Amino acid sequence: MLKNTLEKPVFFLESVRVVVRCRPFSKKEELVSCENILDIDDKLGQITIRNPKAPPDEPLKVFTFDAVYGWTCTQRDVYDDAVRPLVDSVLYGFNGTIFAYGQTGTGKTHTMEGASSDPEKRGVIPNSFQHIFTQISRTQNQKYLVRSSYLEIYQEEIRDLLCKDNNKKLELKESPDFGVYVKDLSSVVTKNAQEIDIHCKMCLSNIFRCLYFTTCTLLPSTSLV
Ligand SMILES: Nc1ncnc2c1ncn2[C@@H]1O[C@H](COP(=O)(O)OP(=O)(O)OP(=O)(O)O)[C@@H](O)[C@H]1O
């Protein structure tokens, strides 16, 4: 009997988790002596914000999240804690989305893409590709089909970044069978992380982005026991 090496993932109790990553000051912010107004408590998942212009008796504003990551957190820390369990559950057959949100310059691209040349600086996207294909290569009694799509949502308009004519605006639809989907969005079958990387690089030159996400569909097919 062939052994299934895919471990049952640790599921989060919540179906939606909100985590916050606070980036360090940029050189420019240091040069103009920006003042830190945040206090991060990663054990409690809390961020406390002090309004520097407020009178001293004004209460601090405290916000609680599922997790918070301070400026010393590495790309690997963020991946292992916030993303790895979700990707594991996708490999187990569940749907999962990782969505980066924040105002310009807050670190979405750094967190999601990072610098692909340095393994320590790789972000969520390349790390999840690596994770998915490593796990697939270790699984012996299950076959996977990985399809990748790359799209941009900018000012309410959806563009297919794998399509040469990406000026065509796509529509968001809902079907009783698949749920919400993007009509006519192209997808390519990908066999390894490098192939996805090549597709992403082709797409990146076309991006003028405000928000994006990638989707990977994993379709377990025949189970060989
Ligand atoms: N955790 C971090 N550690 C070190 N540098 C960071 C971190 N997060 C972001 N930066 C740096 O801060 C700058 C802005 O980050 P980034 O480009 O990722 O922001 P963004 O949210 O994607 O902005 P935009 O919406 O304008 O594209 C970059 O120079 C990036 O390298």
The ligand as an SDF file (V2000), in Angstrom:
LIG
                    3D

 31 33  0  0  0  0  0  0  0  0999 V2000
    8.7290   44.2290    6.6870 N   0  0  0  0  0  0  0  0  0  0  0  0
    9.5490   45.0290    5.9790 C   0  0  0  0  0  0  0  0  0  0  0  0
   10.8750   45.0710    6.2650 N   0  0  0  0  0  0  0  0  0  0  0  0
   11.7060   45.8700    5.5580 C   0  0  0  0  0  0  0  0  0  0  0  0
   11.3140   46.6920    4.5490 N   0  0  0  0  0  0  0  0  0  0  0  0
   10.0140   46.6920    4.2360 C   0  0  0  0  0  0  0  0  0  0  0  0
    9.0650   45.8650    4.9240 C   0  0  0  0  0  0  0  0  0  0  0  0
    7.8460   46.0860    4.3890 N   0  0  0  0  0  0  0  0  0  0  0  0
    8.0370   46.9840    3.4210 C   0  0  0  0  0  0  0  0  0  0  0  0
    9.3220   47.3500    3.3260 N   0  0  0  0  0  0  0  0  0  0  0  0
    9.8800   48.3310    2.3700 C   0  0  0  0  0  0  0  0  0  0  0  0
    9.0050   49.4520    2.3620 O   0  0  0  0  0  0  0  0  0  0  0  0
    8.8460   49.9500    1.0320 C   0  0  0  0  0  0  0  0  0  0  0  0
    7.3740   49.9630    0.6280 C   0  0  0  0  0  0  0  0  0  0  0  0
    6.9090   48.6090    0.6090 O   0  0  0  0  0  0  0  0  0  0  0  0
    6.0200   48.0090   -0.5740 P   0  0  0  0  0  0  0  0  0  0  0  0
    6.5080   48.4700   -1.8980 O   0  0  0  0  0  0  0  0  0  0  0  0
    5.9640   46.5510   -0.3280 O   0  0  0  0  0  0  0  0  0  0  0  0
    4.6260   48.7030   -0.2650 O   0  0  0  0  0  0  0  0  0  0  0  0
    3.2160   48.4730   -0.9870 P   0  0  0  0  0  0  0  0  0  0  0  0
    2.2060   48.3890    0.1090 O   0  0  0  0  0  0  0  0  0  0  0  0
    3.2690   47.3340   -1.9190 O   0  0  0  0  0  0  0  0  0  0  0  0
    3.0530   49.8270   -1.7710 O   0  0  0  0  0  0  0  0  0  0  0  0
    2.1650   50.1420   -3.0930 P   0  0  0  0  0  0  0  0  0  0  0  0
    0.7200   49.9280   -2.7090 O   0  0  0  0  0  0  0  0  0  0  0  0
    2.4640   51.5780   -3.3560 O   0  0  0  0  0  0  0  0  0  0  0  0
    2.6340   49.2190   -4.1900 O   0  0  0  0  0  0  0  0  0  0  0  0
    9.7060   49.0830    0.1240 C   0  0  0  0  0  0  0  0  0  0  0  0
   10.9600   49.7250   -0.0560 O   0  0  0  0  0  0  0  0  0  0  0  0
    9.8860   47.8000    0.9410 C   0  0  0  0  0  0  0  0  0  0  0  0
   11.0950   47.1390    0.6280 O   0  0  0  0  0  0  0  0  0  0  0  0
  1  2  1  0
  2  3  1  0
  2  7  2  0
  3  4  2  0
  4  5  1  0
  5  6  2  0
  6  7  1  0
  6 10  1  0
  7  8  1  0
  8  9  2  0
  9 10  1  0
 10 11  1  0
 11 12  1  0
 11 30  1  0
 12 13  1  0
 13 14  1  0
 13 28  1  0
 14 15  1  0
 15 16  1  0
 16 17  2  0
 16 18  1  0
 16 19  1  0
 19 20  1  0
 20 21  2  0
 20 22  1  0
 20 23  1  0
 23 24  1  0
 24 25  2  0
 24 26  1  0
 24 27  1  0
 28 29  1  0
 28 30  1  0
 30 31  1  0
M  END
$$$$
